[in-house]
């Protein structure tokens, strides 16, 4: 149209005064189309033909297995040590306030759930008992198992925070369960 001539389009079809013309596709559409084909061939060769790299789903599975293996064994000593580290306690505090405070209160003082700051524990007061209770839940009391939704690392963080609350005796709900003393074995 720069030279003043009308660009003649080939009319392909007319129906109800709607004219279908044969226009050329934009170059960026064609570049995207051909680029996707080249990428697909490259991807197929790298991941399926020569298996140079693992497929993304397989790589994800390997990474999760590696992380689970490196997490280490869960022990009372682990949580007792982590409960002395302020950054670990604060990481657990945020998760606790997001997921647990509705039933246990912002500071563990107990609302519809038991008080977590006293020495009385319904399902055992050792760090390992607390970890199992958080991970597996207490369906009979309405506490869901938080292991799957939180994941292993976050379950450990929440356990660390709850262990740090133990024995603070904040005002709140009356003690429930049996008194637990440090050094007692975990409940089976």
C-alpha positions as CSV (number, residue, x, y, z in Angstrom):
1,X,0.0,0.0,0.0
2,X,3.0,2.2,0.2
3,X,3.0,2.7,-3.6
4,X,-0.7,3.7,-3.6
5,X,-1.9,0.4,-5.1
6,X,-4.6,-1.6,-3.4
7,X,-3.3,-5.0,-2.4
8,X,-5.4,-7.5,-4.2
9,X,-6.5,-10.4,-2.0
10,X,-7.7,-13.7,-3.3
11,X,-11.3,-14.2,-2.2
12,X,-11.7,-17.8,-1.1
13,X,-15.3,-17.9,0.1
14,X,-18.2,-15.6,0.6
15,X,-21.2,-16.5,2.8
16,X,-23.9,-14.1,4.0
17,X,-21.8,-11.2,2.9
18,X,-18.9,-12.5,5.0
19,X,-15.7,-12.6,2.9
20,X,-13.0,-15.1,3.6
21,X,-9.7,-14.0,2.1
22,X,-6.4,-15.9,1.8
23,X,-4.1,-13.9,4.0
24,X,-0.5,-14.7,4.7
25,X,0.2,-15.8,8.3
26,X,2.4,-13.5,10.4
27,X,6.0,-14.4,10.4
28,X,6.2,-14.7,14.2
29,X,3.4,-17.3,14.1
30,X,5.4,-19.3,11.6
31,X,8.6,-18.9,13.6
32,X,6.8,-20.1,16.8
33,X,5.3,-23.1,14.9
34,X,8.6,-24.2,13.4
35,X,10.5,-23.5,16.6
36,X,8.2,-25.8,18.5
37,X,8.7,-28.6,16.0
38,X,12.5,-28.2,16.3
39,X,12.3,-28.1,20.1
40,X,10.1,-31.2,20.1
41,X,12.6,-33.1,18.0
42,X,15.5,-32.0,20.1
43,X,13.6,-32.9,23.3
44,X,12.7,-36.3,22.0
45,X,16.3,-37.1,21.0
46,X,17.8,-35.9,24.3
47,X,15.3,-37.5,26.7
48,X,14.0,-40.5,24.8
49,X,16.4,-41.7,22.2
50,X,19.8,-41.2,23.8
51,X,18.5,-40.7,27.4
52,X,21.2,-38.0,28.0
53,X,19.2,-36.6,30.9
54,X,16.4,-38.1,33.0
55,X,12.9,-37.2,32.2
56,X,11.6,-34.4,34.5
57,X,9.2,-36.7,36.4
58,X,12.0,-39.2,37.0
59,X,14.4,-36.4,38.1
60,X,11.8,-35.1,40.5
61,X,11.4,-38.6,42.0
62,X,15.2,-39.0,42.4
63,X,15.4,-35.6,44.1
64,X,12.6,-36.5,46.5
65,X,14.2,-39.8,47.3
66,X,17.6,-38.0,47.9
67,X,16.0,-35.5,50.2
68,X,14.1,-38.2,52.2
69,X,17.4,-40.1,52.6
70,X,19.3,-37.1,53.7
71,X,16.7,-36.1,56.3
72,X,18.2,-38.3,58.9
73,X,16.6,-40.3,61.7
74,X,14.0,-38.6,63.9
75,X,15.1,-38.8,67.6
76,X,14.2,-37.0,70.8
77,X,17.7,-35.6,70.9
78,X,17.3,-34.1,67.5
79,X,14.2,-32.1,68.5
80,X,15.6,-31.2,71.9
81,X,18.6,-29.7,70.2
82,X,16.6,-28.0,67.5
83,X,14.3,-26.5,70.2
84,X,17.4,-24.5,71.5
85,X,18.0,-22.9,68.1
86,X,15.9,-19.7,67.8
87,X,15.7,-19.7,64.0
88,X,14.4,-23.3,64.0
89,X,11.8,-22.4,66.6
90,X,10.7,-19.3,64.7
91,X,10.3,-21.4,61.5
92,X,8.0,-23.7,63.3
93,X,6.1,-20.9,65.0
94,X,4.9,-19.6,61.6
95,X,3.7,-23.0,60.5
96,X,2.1,-23.6,63.9
97,X,0.2,-20.3,63.8
98,X,-1.0,-21.1,60.2
99,X,-2.1,-24.7,60.8
100,X,-2.4,-25.4,64.5
101,X,-3.4,-22.2,66.3
102,X,-7.1,-22.6,65.4
103,X,-7.3,-25.5,67.8
104,X,-4.3,-25.0,70.1
105,X,-4.1,-21.1,70.4
106,X,-1.5,-18.8,69.0
107,X,0.9,-19.7,71.9
108,X,-0.2,-23.3,72.4
109,X,-2.4,-22.4,75.4
110,X,-5.2,-24.6,74.1
111,X,-8.6,-23.7,72.7
112,X,-10.6,-26.8,71.5
113,X,-7.3,-28.7,71.4
114,X,-5.2,-29.4,74.5
115,X,-2.9,-26.9,76.1
116,X,0.7,-27.6,74.8
117,X,2.5,-25.5,77.3
118,X,1.9,-27.6,80.5
119,X,3.5,-30.9,81.6
120,X,0.4,-33.0,80.9
121,X,0.3,-34.9,77.6
122,X,-2.5,-37.0,76.2
123,X,-0.4,-39.0,73.7
124,X,3.0,-38.8,75.4
125,X,5.2,-35.7,75.9
126,X,8.5,-36.9,74.5
127,X,9.6,-35.1,71.4
128,X,9.2,-38.3,69.4
129,X,5.6,-38.7,70.7
130,X,4.8,-35.1,69.7
131,X,6.3,-35.7,66.3
132,X,4.2,-38.9,65.8
133,X,1.1,-37.1,67.0
134,X,1.6,-34.2,64.5
135,X,2.5,-36.5,61.6
136,X,-0.2,-39.2,62.2
137,X,-2.9,-37.1,63.8
138,X,-5.5,-38.2,66.3
139,X,-8.6,-39.0,64.2
140,X,-10.7,-39.8,67.3
141,X,-10.1,-36.3,68.6
142,X,-10.6,-34.6,65.3
143,X,-6.9,-33.8,64.7
144,X,-5.9,-34.5,61.1
145,X,-2.6,-36.1,60.2
146,X,-0.4,-33.2,59.2
147,X,2.5,-35.3,57.8
148,X,1.3,-35.5,54.2
149,X,0.1,-31.9,53.8
150,X,3.1,-30.3,55.6
151,X,5.8,-32.6,54.4
152,X,8.6,-34.1,56.4
153,X,10.7,-30.9,56.8
154,X,7.7,-28.7,57.9
155,X,6.4,-31.5,60.3
156,X,9.8,-31.4,62.0
157,X,9.7,-27.6,62.2
158,X,6.3,-27.7,63.9
159,X,7.5,-30.4,66.3
160,X,10.5,-28.3,67.2
161,X,8.2,-25.3,68.0
162,X,5.8,-27.5,70.1
163,X,8.8,-29.0,72.0
164,X,10.0,-25.5,72.7
165,X,6.6,-24.7,74.3
166,X,6.7,-27.6,76.6
167,X,6.8,-26.6,80.3
168,X,6.1,-22.9,79.8
169,X,2.8,-23.1,81.6
170,X,1.0,-20.2,79.9
171,X,-2.5,-19.4,81.2
172,X,-5.0,-21.3,79.1
173,X,-6.9,-24.5,79.1
174,X,-6.6,-26.9,82.0
175,X,-4.0,-29.7,81.8
176,X,-5.3,-32.9,80.1
177,X,-3.6,-36.3,80.0
178,X,-0.9,-37.6,82.3
179,X,2.2,-35.6,83.5
180,X,5.3,-36.2,81.5
181,X,8.8,-35.8,82.9
182,X,11.9,-35.2,80.8
183,X,13.9,-38.3,80.3
184,X,10.8,-40.6,80.1
185,X,10.8,-43.0,77.2
186,X,8.5,-42.3,74.2
187,X,5.1,-44.0,74.3
188,X,4.8,-46.9,71.9
